[in-house]
Amino acid sequence: EIFKDENSLMNFFQGLVRQYQWTAERAKGPLDEWSSRPLTLFFYTPQGNTEGRIQVLTTKIMARLNKDDRIKVIERAEFESLIQELAIASSPLADKKFALMTNAMVAGRLLNICSIYQDGSKLQLIMRLVESETTLVKAALYEEWESESSTEVIADRLVQKLLQVIDEKFPLRGKISYVVNSNNVKLNIGARQGLKSGTKLNVFKDQCITQDGEIVSEESVKVGELEVSKVTEDCGYAKVLSKSEDLAVGMKVIP
């Protein structure tokens, strides 16, 4: 067993974060902290959860999460298999796989530490969403069900709650990456980040507040509205619905 407990898991991810940040800085400078990134959800379940009904419920939860456009679920077994491959791979291959893993896991932002227990006639489920970059718990869910409750009903309810929390904690955000013309712009987010055609977005620009010639604060001011007209895997295109000034590269967008 690679991860004996949650502490060993957190320590491992802290190492991934340091490597990812170092690689990103060397490749193209500081990370864009504003724009949404694909959400890779690492579904970690303690090894003790081996009962058949619990395994069935876990599988159904992951299957439903995978249907969401924004989320890719990686199971514990899949992830540990990759770690084992890294341990025996030659250096060039290991470096390549490590880069892919850190990009998928750390850039994905989320760990879902899920514990499901059978306690007499009750099923108890605890989910904690951990931000992989900081290893801070962003949200926690606790549910208790009668053991005879349908796994379909439980999975549907839990996934609905989990997706709601993810949308609240990690809203869709992006930036204008290119001004096509006065009526159309290109965005730096696409289908992998959850952008969809028809989505309406507000455009904001950051401006500095000065006092006596010194910058004392910064605020975001709404300068326009967009409607997404086309989406590719990694970018989107939007038509301008309204604007109070010319739109520019780097302006922020959010629904």
N, C-alpha and C positions, 0 to 999 in steps of 0.2 A: 504494500500500500504506500503510495507516494505521499499523500497528505494525511497525516495521522489525526490532525485536528484542525480547527479553523485558524489557529495561530500560525501553523506551518503554511497554510494556504495564503494568509495575509502576508507573511514574510516573503513568500515566493513572488507574489504580485508586486510588492514594493520593489523587488529587484527588477522585475519586468518594466516597471514604470521608469526607473532610473535609466535603464538601457534604451527604452523607447524615446525618452526625452533627449538623451545624448545623441541618438541617431537622427532624430528630427532636427535638432539644432544644427548638426553638421550638414544635413541634406538641404534644408531650405529655411533655416532660421526658426524663430519662436513659433509655437503652435498657435493656430487661430482659436482662441478661447470662446469666441462668440458662436461661430457656425456649428450647426448640428453635424454629428458624425454618425455613420451607421452604428446601430446598437447591437452589439454582439452580447448575448446574455449567456453567461457561463452558469449552467444549472448544476450547482454543487449540492449533493445529498450525502449525508453521513453514511458510511458503509453499513451501519447497523440496520438501515431501513431495507430489509430483505423480504418482508412478507409479501405474498403474491398480490393482495389487494392494494397495498401501498405502491408496489411497482407499477401496477396497472394505472393507478391514479396519476403517478408521476409521469408516465408515458403520455397519457391523455393531456395533461397540462402542457407538456412540451410541444406536443403536436399542434395544439391550438395556438400557442404563442408563435410557432413558426409560420402560421398563416398570415400573421401581421406583416405588412410591407416593410416596417421599420426594423424588424427584429430577426436576427439569426440566432438560433439556440445551439449551443455546444454542450453536449453531455459530458459528465465527469469522465466516463470511460474513454470517450473520444479524445479529450484533452490529455488524460494521463497516458494514453497510447502515444500521443505526439511527444510528450516529455520523455518517454522511454526511447523513442526513436532518436531524439536529440542526444541522448546519453551515449549511443553507440555509433552515431553517424560520423563520417569523416568531417573534418573541419569546414571545408567550403559548403558542404551540404547542410551541416548543422547551422552555419551562419545564415544560410538562406532560409531555412525553416524557422530559425529563431526570429528572423526579421518578419516573416509572414505571421508568426504567432503573436509577436508583440503588437504588430499592427492590428490584427484582428481582435485581440483580447483587450489591450490597453486603450486603443483608439475607440473600441466599442463601448467603453465606459462602465459597463455594469456587470456585477456578479450577483447572482441570485442564490443566496444560501437558504436552502429549503429543507426543513425537517418535518417529517410526517410520522406521527406516533399512534399506535393503537393503545388506548388506555381504557380497558374494560369495554364498555359499550360505546365508547366515544372514539372518534378520529380527531386528533389534534394536529393542526398544520400551522407552522410558523415560517414565514418568508421574510427575509431581510434583503433589501436592495442595497448593495454596497458599490459605491463609485470606485472603480478599479484604480483611478489615478491617485486618489487620496486615501483609499481604504476606509472611508467614512460611511457609516450607515445613513443612507438618504431617506429610507422609509422602511416601515415594518408592518406586516400584516399577520393577524392571528385569527384563525377560524377554528370552530369546533363543530363537529357534525356527529349525528348518530351513525353508528357503524353500518347500519343497513341502508343508509342514504345512497342514492345512485351516484356512481363515480362520474357519470356524464354530467349530472346536475352540479356536483361539487366542482368539477374541472371548469365548466362554463362560468360559474360564479367567481371562482378564484381568478381566472384569466381576465374576466371583465374588470375586476378590481385592480389587478396588477397593471393592466394597460392604462387604466385611468391614472394611476399613480405615476407611471412612466411619462405619460403625456404632460402631467402637471410639473414633474421635476425636471424633465428634459424636453421642453417645448421645441417645436420645429423653428429653426432660426437659420438665416443665411445672409449673404451679402450680394450686392450687384458686382459681377465680375467683368462685365463688358457692356457698354452702351451701344446697341446696334444702330439705333437712330432715335429721333425724338419721341417715337411712339413704342419702342421695343427695347428690352434689356435682356441680358443673359445673367443667370444666377449660378452661384457656386455650389448649389445643392440640387440633388436629383432624386430619382426613385429610391436609391439605396438609403437615402436619409428620410424617406417618407413623403416626399413632395408629390402632389398629384395635379393633373390638369384640372383647371377650374377653380383651384384654390385662390382666394383673394388675400393679398399681402399688403401690410402697411410698410411704408418706407420711412426710415429715420436717418437723420445725420447727427453726428456728435458735434457739439459746439462748446467752446470754452467760455466760461463766465470770468470776466476780469474785474479787478478792483485796484485802482491806483497803479495800473499798468502791469499787475501781476495776476496770473491765473489762480483763481480761488476754488473753482469747481468746474464740473463738466456735466452737460445735460444733453439728452437726446430729444430732438425736435422732429415731429412728423412733417414730411415734405411731399408725400405722395401716396398713391394707392396703385397696386398692380393686380392683374389677374393672370395666372399661369396658363399659357396656351399650349406648351409642349414640354414634355419631360423625357430626358434620356436617363441612363443609369446614374451618371455623376453630375449632371447639370440640368438646368431648366431654363425655359424662355418665357417671358411674360410681356404682356402688352400694358402700356401705361393707361390707367383709367383717369387719373388726375395727378396734378403736381403743382406745387407752389413755386418751384424753381427747377432749373435743369438738374436731372438726376446724374449721379457720378459714380464711378467705380469705388467700391468700398463702403457705400451706404448700406445700412443694415435693413433687413426685411424680416418680418414676423407676422403671422396671421392675426 
